[in-house]
């Protein structure tokens, strides 16, 4: 992801991560490893959908398999019951291949 897209993406996603994870998200989006999985503080499908949209817009060059593995390796999400959960590879795959549609989305401006 180019630097300008990363800056916009960080602003868009900042409300979905705590302060510490926001700092780690910057590193992760710049290709640096993180020590622990970052916790997305909402429905995990929304985060997967963001990366699908970025892939479809050509902002992300990696293939969908690589995106799926990267999401599962680096993120967790908070479910409806406020429990922290790991991403399920099968569910991430379904969203990335549009077999499952995300109803409530994060609005991504066209400049990504």
Residue, then its C-alpha position, 0 to 999 in steps of 0.5 A: x500500500x502506498x504511503x498516501x493510502x496508508x495515511x488515509x486508511x489510518x485515519x479511517x480505521x483509527x476509531x476501531x482500534x485502541x491507542x496502542x494498536x493504532x501505533x502498531x497498525x501504522x507499522x503493520x501497514x508499512x510491512x513491519x511485523x507486530x508482536x501481538x495481534x491487533x484487536x479490531x473493536x467491531x464486527x470483524x467482517x467490516x475489517x475484511x471488507x475494507x481490505x477486499x475493497x482496497x484489493x478491488x480498487x488496486x490499492x493492494x497488490x497481494x492476492x486474496x490468499x495472502x490478504x487472508x493469511x495476513x489478516x488472520x495472522x495479525x488481527x483479532x476482533x471483538x464480537x457482539x458479546x464483547x469477546x475477543x476472537x481470532x479471525x476464521x480463515x474460512x469466513x475471511x475467504x468467503x468475504x474476500x471471494x464475495x461468497x458472503x456479503x458484508x451488510x454494515x460497511x466502513x465507508x472508504x472514500x474514493x481516494x484509496 
